[in-house]
């Protein structure tokens, strides 16, 4: 991924990499400050491993549901096999774990586009739809949880800001849908002579319109609700295994804070930022810092290990090696543009 950005803009990637690794280092320094190793080891020794297995299973299963949602979103463009979608999702997770700047979304798009013969631009567009739906669900979840849990000052302000951002994006999406309904009418493609938008932009909007108005969009939304549910369930099971007797709603808050934090430029596998925001999330519920730090490290390792193993296996099944994975990621934006221009 870093090679890709360097080829297009030599200064920008270096800044992003420095920023990502710098933030990770700062996060780890803060998290490990005043950390009592002996106490943490004692807590880990008392972990209930049955609940750890439950947490791992729920987290892994959530990504299988994500693959099912992806299949539904891409239904207007072809019949996607669930096994290929699952393989692509876990390959992307593996890329995010071992490479900086989260290139996994690009890699999984390539893997599925190549195996199912769907234009890469359309697959990347479906990933954007996924992120938008996830944002709406996260905002709604935070608003609901705030009715039952005291989120305290800063986190409550973050909830308000996130709500405003989501409302703005929803308004923009509504305008785009209205424009497309008027422009497209009953025809699948607008007349080229009457277009006011560039061809590539119109092609993207048309594909998004096809996804959003297809009957398969409704099961995609339903599965989108199940993804965070199982991720929260997995985190809650990890808390229970560690002896943190917090409610399911508390796990919702902690996961939302973690997800917001790891959306920043990051080192591989979100090292540092995951631990920091997990500790901050647990601090809302008055969890002692050493206990929160120990849990953040333990949960990170326990939830990441299955994804490493499954992701590596999925990558090999896709016919890619670590070297070819980097090469494919580096050529992805150019391929997407060429794919759209030929549409």
Residue pairs with C-beta under 8 A, 6 or more apart in sequence:
1 99
1 100
1 101
1 103
1 106
1 326
1 329
1 330
2 13
2 17
2 100
2 101
3 326
3 330
4 13
4 103
4 329
4 330
4 331
4 332
4 333
5 12
5 13
5 16
5 101
6 13
6 14
7 330
8 333
13 101
16 101
16 265
17 100
17 101
19 265
20 100
20 101
20 264
20 265
20 266
20 267
21 100
21 267
23 264
23 265
23 266
23 267
23 272
23 273
24 266
24 267
24 271
24 272
24 273
25 272
26 272
27 272
27 273
27 275
27 276
28 271
28 272
28 275
28 276
30 276
31 272
31 275
31 276
31 279
31 293
31 296
32 293
34 289
34 290
35 289
35 290
35 293
35 294
36 290
39 290
39 291
39 294
40 290
40 291
40 293
40 294
40 297
43 242
43 243
43 291
43 294
43 295
44 242
44 294
44 298
46 243
47 241
47 242
47 243
47 298
48 240
48 241
48 243
49 241
50 241
51 237
51 238
51 240
51 241
52 237
52 238
52 241
52 302
54 234
54 237
55 233
55 234
55 235
55 236
55 237
55 238
55 241
55 299
55 302
55 303
56 234
56 302
56 303
56 305
56 306
57 234
58 230
58 231
58 233
58 234
58 237
59 230
59 231
59 234
59 235
59 303
59 306
59 307
60 306
60 307
60 310
61 230
62 226
62 227
62 228
62 229
62 230
62 231
62 234
63 86
63 89
63 90
63 93
63 307
64 86
64 89
65 223
65 226
65 227
65 230
66 89
66 130
66 223
66 227
67 82
67 85
67 86
67 88
67 89
68 82
68 85
68 223
69 130
69 220
69 223
69 224
69 227
70 80
70 85
70 88
70 89
70 112
70 126
70 130
71 80
71 81
71 82
71 85
72 216
72 217
72 219
72 220
72 223
73 126
73 129
73 130
73 211
73 216
73 217
73 220
74 80
74 112
74 116
74 118
74 122
74 123
74 126
74 211
75 214
75 216
76 210
76 211
76 214
76 216
77 118
77 119
77 122
77 207
77 210
78 116
78 117
78 118
80 112
80 116
80 118
81 115
81 116
84 111
84 112
84 115
84 116
85 112
86 314
87 111
87 115
87 314
87 317
87 318
88 108
88 109
88 111
88 112
88 115
88 314
88 318
89 108
89 314
90 307
90 310
90 311
90 313
90 314
90 315
91 104
91 107
91 108
91 111
91 311
91 314
91 315
91 318
91 320
91 325
92 104
92 105
92 106
92 107
92 108
92 109
92 111
92 311
93 104
93 307
93 310
93 311
94 104
94 307
94 308
94 310
94 311
94 312
94 314
94 315
95 103
95 104
95 107
95 108
95 311
95 315
95 325
95 329
96 102
96 103
96 104
96 268
96 269
96 270
97 268
97 269
97 304
97 307
97 308
97 311
98 268
98 269
98 322
99 268
99 326
99 329
100 266
100 267
100 268
101 265
101 266
102 266
103 329
105 124
105 127
106 124
106 329
106 332
106 333
107 325
107 328
107 329
107 332
108 127
109 120
109 123
109 124
109 127
109 332
110 120
110 328
110 329
110 332
110 335
111 318
111 320
112 118
112 123
113 119
113 120
113 122
113 123
115 318
119 339
119 340
119 343
120 332
120 335
120 336
120 339
121 203
121 204
121 207
121 336
121 337
121 339
121 340
121 343
122 207
124 336
125 204
125 207
125 208
125 211
126 211
128 208
129 208
129 211
129 212
130 224
132 169
132 173
133 220
133 221
133 224
134 224
134 227
134 228
135 162
135 165
135 166
135 169
136 166
136 170
137 224
137 225
137 228
138 162
138 228
138 256
138 259
139 159
139 162
139 163
139 166
141 228
141 252
141 256
142 159
142 162
142 163
142 253
142 256
143 159
143 163
145 151
145 249
145 252
145 253
145 256
146 156
146 159
148 249
149 249
149 250
149 253
149 284
151 159
151 253
151 284
152 284
155 253
155 257
155 284
158 260
162 260
176 205
176 208
177 209
177 212
179 205
180 205
180 206
180 209
181 209
183 190
184 190
184 206
184 209
188 206
189 206
190 202
190 206
192 199
195 202
197 205
199 341
200 337
200 340
200 341
203 340
203 343
204 340
211 217
228 255
231 255
232 248
232 251
232 252
232 255
233 248
233 251
234 303
235 251
235 254
235 255
235 299
235 303
236 246
236 248
236 251
238 295
238 298
238 299
238 302
238 303
239 246
239 250
239 251
239 254
239 295
239 299
242 294
242 295
242 298
242 299
244 282
244 287
244 291
244 295
246 254
246 282
246 285
246 287
250 284
250 285
253 281
253 284
253 285
254 278
254 281
254 282
254 284
255 281
256 281
257 277
257 278
257 280
257 281
257 284
258 274
258 277
258 278
258 281
260 277
261 273
261 274
261 276
261 277
261 280
262 270
262 273
262 274
262 277
264 273
266 272
266 273
267 273
269 300
269 304
271 300
274 296
274 300
275 293
275 296
275 297
275 300
276 296
278 292
278 295
278 296
278 299
278 300
279 289
279 292
279 293
279 296
282 291
282 292
282 295
282 296
283 289
283 292
287 295
315 321
315 322
315 325
320 328
